[in-house]
Amino acid sequence: MYSEQDLRDAVAAGAITDEAAHALRAHVAQMRQMPVTDEENFRLVNSFNDIFVTIAAVLLLVAMGGIGSAVVPGLAGALIAIAAWGMSEFFTRRRRMALPSIVLMLAFVGGIVAAPVEILSETTIDDNARMVAALLAASFLAGAVAAWLHWKRFMVPITVAAICATAAATVIAVVVTAIGPATLDPENIVLPLVFAAGIAIFAYAMRWDISDRARQTRRSDVAFWLHLLAAPMIAHPLFHWLGIADGGIVGPGGVVLVLAVYVLFGLVALAIDRRALLVSALAYVLFALGSLFEQYGMVELSVALTALVIGTALLMLSAFWPAIRAGVVEKLPGDLRKRLPVVGTLAQAA
């Protein structure tokens, strides 16, 4: 099994021509009845060897963490980061294995962030909330720098999302430090910051998407992970403000509002040809519909009916995604259409 990235690498290496690669993509699109641009390809597992290597790497990282924790606070994170970087030199830089590369990158950045946090947990300053928040900000900043160094060395697409995540966490921690954790109101301060960060990351993801409208380079993979990060940061605050996230009972009016927001997410997802928003908001919609069915006495069938309604809708959307997306994009202004990913049709792909 060969991934889209393998195809790009083969063209870059001169193993096949660009025309041959386009012909192969068109053939696959025709066989699947789905344009390549709408497949939202990203490489995760090429063979079982990816899973095998990942399991072995995780075992080694766990061992490093256990040894470090037994010696001195903070050493566990450092050993995990060192081991992850070393394994990345072989499995990422030389073997170009997708799943191990993702796990090792997350372990490296996580180890850098965790080292000072572990030291902090063993000190006596945990009574000073402002100092703790400041040190957490420094830890997240170190994680952002580490992620940037990893990106410069290995160019793993998910790394850009890790940079954005740690950078956003740094900013939020700095704001918390400035305000003072003792007087902090998470609902009025942290959630708006998370929502604003989500919007910013979404806009940044669109910049990567715009630079590769045909989705044939690594930039599309970077955008995929950025969208996957931004989606929950946008969805959770919105549905929390609608009263869904706190577990409250949802009435008919609330369900209509939740569904309206979800439809809006769906239109955005269709326009940008990314499904992350729909997936991130799915749990809230399921909860809202389930609560509504329970209110009308369908307690035993609430889960089944909710799954039936949402599952059917999502399957229909997936089956007719290219046609529905074409209809949505055609109604957008011309300048905006030129910035969005290419509207794929089987005729064009062939």
C-alpha positions as CSV (number, residue, x, y, z in Angstrom):
1,M,0.0,0.0,0.0
2,Y,1.4,3.4,-1.1
3,S,0.4,6.7,0.4
4,E,0.0,10.0,-1.2
5,Q,3.2,11.1,0.4
6,D,5.0,8.1,-1.1
7,L,3.7,9.2,-4.5
8,R,5.0,12.8,-4.0
9,D,8.4,11.4,-2.9
10,A,8.5,9.2,-6.0
11,V,7.9,12.2,-8.3
12,A,10.5,14.3,-6.4
13,A,13.0,11.5,-6.7
14,G,12.4,11.0,-10.4
15,A,11.1,7.4,-10.0
16,I,7.9,8.3,-11.9
17,T,6.8,11.3,-13.9
18,D,4.3,13.9,-12.6
19,E,2.0,12.9,-15.4
20,A,2.1,9.3,-14.3
21,A,1.3,10.3,-10.7
22,H,-1.7,12.4,-11.9
23,A,-2.9,9.4,-14.0
24,L,-2.7,7.1,-11.0
25,R,-4.6,9.6,-8.8
26,A,-7.3,9.9,-11.5
27,H,-7.5,6.1,-11.7
28,V,-7.9,5.8,-8.0
29,A,-10.5,8.5,-7.9
30,Q,-12.5,6.8,-10.7
31,M,-12.3,3.4,-8.9
32,R,-13.5,4.9,-5.6
33,Q,-16.0,7.3,-7.1
34,M,-14.4,10.0,-5.0
35,P,-12.1,12.8,-6.1
36,V,-8.7,12.7,-4.6
37,T,-9.0,16.3,-3.2
38,D,-12.1,15.2,-1.3
39,E,-10.5,12.1,0.2
40,E,-8.6,14.2,2.8
41,N,-5.6,11.8,2.6
42,F,-3.0,11.7,5.4
43,R,-0.5,9.0,6.1
44,L,-0.8,7.1,9.4
45,V,-0.1,3.4,8.9
46,N,1.5,1.9,5.8
47,S,1.9,-1.6,7.1
48,F,1.7,-3.6,10.3
49,N,5.4,-2.8,10.8
50,D,4.4,0.8,11.7
51,I,2.3,-0.6,14.6
52,F,5.1,-3.0,15.6
53,V,7.7,-0.2,15.7
54,T,5.3,2.1,17.6
55,I,4.6,-0.5,20.3
56,A,8.3,-1.1,20.7
57,A,9.0,2.6,20.9
58,V,6.3,3.2,23.4
59,L,7.7,0.4,25.6
60,L,11.2,2.0,25.4
61,L,9.8,5.4,26.3
62,V,7.9,4.0,29.2
63,A,11.1,2.4,30.4
64,M,13.0,5.7,30.1
65,G,10.3,7.4,32.1
66,G,10.3,4.8,34.8
67,I,14.1,4.9,35.2
68,G,14.2,8.7,35.2
69,S,11.4,9.0,37.9
70,A,13.3,6.6,40.1
71,V,16.5,8.7,40.0
72,V,15.6,12.4,40.2
73,P,12.5,14.6,39.5
74,G,12.6,15.9,35.9
75,L,14.9,13.2,34.6
76,A,12.0,11.1,33.2
77,G,10.9,13.8,30.8
78,A,14.5,14.5,29.7
79,L,15.2,10.8,29.1
80,I,11.9,10.4,27.1
81,A,12.8,13.4,25.0
82,I,16.3,12.2,24.3
83,A,15.1,8.7,23.4
84,A,12.4,10.0,21.2
85,W,14.7,12.3,19.3
86,G,17.2,9.5,18.9
87,M,14.6,7.1,17.5
88,S,13.3,9.8,15.2
89,E,16.7,10.1,13.6
90,F,16.2,6.5,12.3
91,F,12.5,5.9,12.0
92,T,11.5,9.4,10.9
93,R,14.5,10.8,9.0
94,R,15.7,7.6,7.4
95,R,12.7,5.2,7.3
96,R,10.0,7.9,7.0
97,M,7.5,5.8,9.0
98,A,4.3,7.8,9.7
99,L,2.8,6.4,12.9
100,P,6.1,6.0,14.8
101,S,7.0,9.6,13.7
102,I,3.8,11.0,15.2
103,V,4.2,9.1,18.5
104,L,7.9,10.0,18.8
105,M,7.3,13.7,18.1
106,L,4.5,13.8,20.7
107,A,6.8,12.0,23.2
108,F,9.7,14.4,22.5
109,V,7.6,17.6,23.0
110,G,5.7,16.0,25.9
111,G,8.9,15.1,27.6
112,I,10.3,18.6,27.3
113,V,7.0,20.0,28.8
114,A,6.8,17.3,31.5
115,A,10.4,17.7,32.8
116,P,9.9,21.0,34.6
117,V,6.4,20.1,35.6
118,E,7.7,17.0,37.4
119,I,10.3,19.1,39.1
120,L,7.6,21.6,40.1
121,S,5.4,18.9,41.6
122,E,8.3,17.9,43.9
123,T,8.9,21.4,45.2
124,T,7.2,23.5,47.9
125,I,6.2,26.4,45.7
126,D,2.9,24.7,44.7
127,D,1.2,26.8,47.3
128,N,2.0,29.9,45.2
129,A,-0.5,29.6,42.4
130,R,0.9,32.6,40.5
131,M,4.4,31.1,40.5
132,V,3.0,27.7,39.4
133,A,1.2,29.3,36.5
134,A,4.3,31.2,35.5
135,L,6.4,28.0,35.5
136,L,3.7,26.2,33.5
137,A,3.9,29.0,30.9
138,A,7.7,28.5,30.8
139,S,7.2,24.8,30.3
140,F,4.8,25.3,27.4
141,L,7.1,27.8,25.9
142,A,9.9,25.2,26.1
143,G,7.6,22.7,24.4
144,A,6.9,25.2,21.6
145,V,10.6,25.7,21.0
146,A,11.2,22.0,21.1
147,A,8.4,21.4,18.6
148,W,9.9,24.0,16.3
149,L,13.3,22.4,16.4
150,H,11.8,19.0,15.7
151,W,9.9,20.5,12.7
152,K,13.2,22.0,11.3
153,R,14.9,18.7,11.6
154,F,12.2,16.1,10.7
155,M,9.3,18.0,9.0
156,V,6.6,15.7,10.4
157,P,3.3,17.4,9.4
158,I,1.7,17.1,12.9
159,T,4.6,19.1,14.4
160,V,3.2,22.4,13.3
161,A,0.0,21.6,15.2
162,A,2.1,20.8,18.3
163,I,3.8,24.2,17.9
164,C,0.5,26.0,17.8
165,A,-0.9,24.0,20.7
166,T,2.0,24.7,23.0
167,A,2.2,28.3,21.9
168,A,-1.6,28.7,22.7
169,A,-1.1,27.1,26.0
170,T,1.8,29.4,26.7
171,V,-0.3,32.5,26.0
172,I,-3.2,31.2,28.2
173,A,-0.8,30.4,31.0
174,V,0.8,33.9,30.8
175,V,-2.7,35.5,30.9
176,V,-3.6,33.4,33.9
177,T,-0.3,34.4,35.6
178,A,-1.0,38.1,35.0
179,I,-4.6,37.9,36.2
180,G,-3.8,35.7,39.2
181,P,-5.2,32.1,39.5
182,A,-7.0,33.0,42.7
183,T,-9.2,35.5,41.0
184,L,-9.5,33.6,37.7
185,D,-13.0,33.0,36.2
186,P,-12.4,30.1,33.8
187,E,-15.7,30.6,32.0
188,N,-15.2,34.2,31.3
189,I,-11.4,34.2,30.7
190,V,-10.0,30.8,29.8
191,L,-12.8,29.7,27.5
192,P,-12.8,32.9,25.4
193,L,-9.0,32.6,25.1
194,V,-9.3,28.9,24.0
195,F,-12.0,30.0,21.5
196,A,-9.8,32.9,20.2
197,A,-6.8,30.5,19.9
198,G,-9.0,28.0,18.0
199,I,-10.1,30.7,15.5
200,A,-6.4,31.8,15.0
201,I,-5.3,28.2,14.4
202,F,-8.1,27.7,12.0
203,A,-7.1,30.8,10.1
204,Y,-3.5,29.5,10.1
205,A,-4.7,26.1,8.8
206,M,-6.5,27.8,6.0
207,R,-3.2,29.5,5.0
208,W,-1.6,26.1,4.6
209,D,-4.7,24.9,2.7
210,I,-4.7,27.8,0.3
211,S,-1.1,27.2,-0.5
212,D,-2.0,23.7,-1.8
213,R,-5.5,23.8,-3.2
214,A,-5.0,20.5,-5.1
215,R,-3.7,18.8,-1.9
216,Q,-0.7,17.1,-3.4
217,T,2.1,18.3,-1.0
218,R,3.0,18.1,2.7
219,R,1.3,21.4,3.2
220,S,-2.1,19.7,3.0
221,D,-1.1,17.2,5.7
222,V,0.0,20.1,7.9
223,A,-3.3,21.8,7.4
224,F,-5.2,18.6,8.3
225,W,-3.6,18.4,11.7
226,L,-4.1,22.1,12.3
227,H,-7.8,21.8,11.5
228,L,-7.9,18.8,13.8
229,L,-6.5,20.9,16.6
230,A,-8.6,24.0,16.0
231,A,-11.9,22.2,15.7
232,P,-12.3,21.2,19.4
233,M,-11.0,24.5,20.6
234,I,-13.8,26.2,18.6
235,A,-16.5,23.7,19.3
236,H,-16.2,23.2,23.0
237,P,-16.5,26.9,24.1
238,L,-19.4,27.4,21.7
239,F,-21.4,24.4,23.0
240,H,-20.4,25.3,26.6
241,W,-21.9,28.7,26.2
242,L,-25.0,27.1,24.7
243,G,-25.3,25.1,28.0
244,I,-24.5,21.7,26.5
245,A,-21.1,21.0,28.0
246,D,-22.3,21.3,31.6
247,G,-24.6,18.3,31.2
248,G,-27.8,20.3,31.6
249,I,-31.1,19.1,30.2
250,V,-31.7,20.3,26.6
251,G,-35.2,21.4,25.6
252,P,-36.6,21.6,22.0
253,G,-35.3,25.1,21.6
254,G,-31.8,24.2,22.8
255,V,-31.7,21.2,20.4
256,V,-32.7,23.4,17.5
257,L,-30.0,25.9,18.4
258,V,-27.4,23.1,18.7
259,L,-28.4,21.6,15.4
260,A,-28.3,25.0,13.8
261,V,-24.7,25.5,15.0
262,Y,-23.9,22.0,13.8
263,V,-25.3,22.7,10.3
264,L,-23.2,25.9,10.2
265,F,-20.2,23.7,11.1
266,G,-21.2,21.4,8.3
267,L,-21.4,24.2,5.7
268,V,-17.9,25.4,6.8
269,A,-16.6,21.9,6.6
270,L,-18.0,21.5,3.1
271,A,-16.6,24.8,1.9
272,I,-13.1,24.1,3.2
273,D,-13.3,20.4,2.5
274,R,-12.4,19.4,6.0
275,R,-14.4,17.1,8.3
276,A,-12.7,18.0,11.6
277,L,-15.4,20.4,12.7
278,L,-18.1,17.8,12.2
279,V,-16.3,15.2,14.2
280,S,-15.4,17.6,17.1
281,A,-19.0,18.8,17.6
282,L,-20.5,15.3,17.2
283,A,-20.5,14.4,20.9
284,Y,-22.5,17.6,21.8
285,V,-25.1,16.9,19.1
286,L,-25.5,13.3,20.2
287,F,-26.0,14.5,23.8
288,A,-28.5,17.2,22.8
289,L,-30.7,14.8,20.7
290,G,-30.4,12.0,23.3
291,S,-31.7,14.4,26.0
292,L,-34.5,15.5,23.8
293,F,-35.7,11.9,23.2
294,E,-35.5,11.2,26.9
295,Q,-37.7,14.3,27.6
296,Y,-40.4,12.8,25.4
297,G,-40.4,9.5,27.2
298,M,-38.1,7.5,24.9
299,V,-35.6,6.7,27.6
300,E,-34.7,3.2,26.4
301,L,-34.5,4.1,22.8
302,S,-32.8,7.5,23.2
303,V,-29.3,6.2,22.4
304,A,-30.5,4.1,19.5
305,L,-32.7,6.8,17.9
306,T,-29.9,9.4,18.3
307,A,-27.4,7.2,16.7
308,L,-29.9,6.4,13.9
309,V,-30.6,10.0,13.1
310,I,-27.0,11.3,13.2
311,G,-25.4,8.2,11.7
312,T,-27.8,8.2,8.8
313,A,-27.2,11.9,8.2
314,L,-23.4,11.6,8.3
315,L,-23.4,8.6,6.0
316,M,-25.5,10.4,3.5
317,L,-23.3,13.4,3.7
318,S,-20.2,11.2,3.2
319,A,-21.7,9.4,0.3
320,F,-22.6,12.5,-1.6
321,W,-19.9,14.8,-0.3
322,P,-18.5,15.9,-3.7
323,A,-21.9,16.8,-5.1
324,I,-23.0,18.6,-1.9
325,R,-19.7,20.4,-1.6
326,A,-19.9,21.6,-5.3
327,G,-23.3,23.0,-4.6
328,V,-22.1,24.9,-1.5
329,V,-19.0,26.3,-3.1
330,E,-20.8,27.4,-6.2
331,K,-22.9,29.8,-4.1
332,L,-19.8,31.5,-2.6
333,P,-18.3,34.6,-4.0
334,G,-15.8,34.1,-6.8
335,D,-12.8,35.5,-4.9
336,L,-13.5,33.1,-2.0
337,R,-13.9,30.1,-4.3
338,K,-10.5,30.8,-5.8
339,R,-8.9,30.4,-2.3
340,L,-10.7,27.2,-1.3
341,P,-9.5,23.7,-2.1
342,V,-10.3,22.6,-5.6
343,V,-13.8,21.3,-6.1
344,G,-13.1,17.8,-7.4
345,T,-15.3,16.0,-9.9
346,L,-14.8,12.6,-11.3
347,A,-14.8,14.1,-14.8
348,Q,-11.9,16.4,-13.9
349,A,-10.1,13.7,-12.1
350,A,-10.2,11.5,-15.2
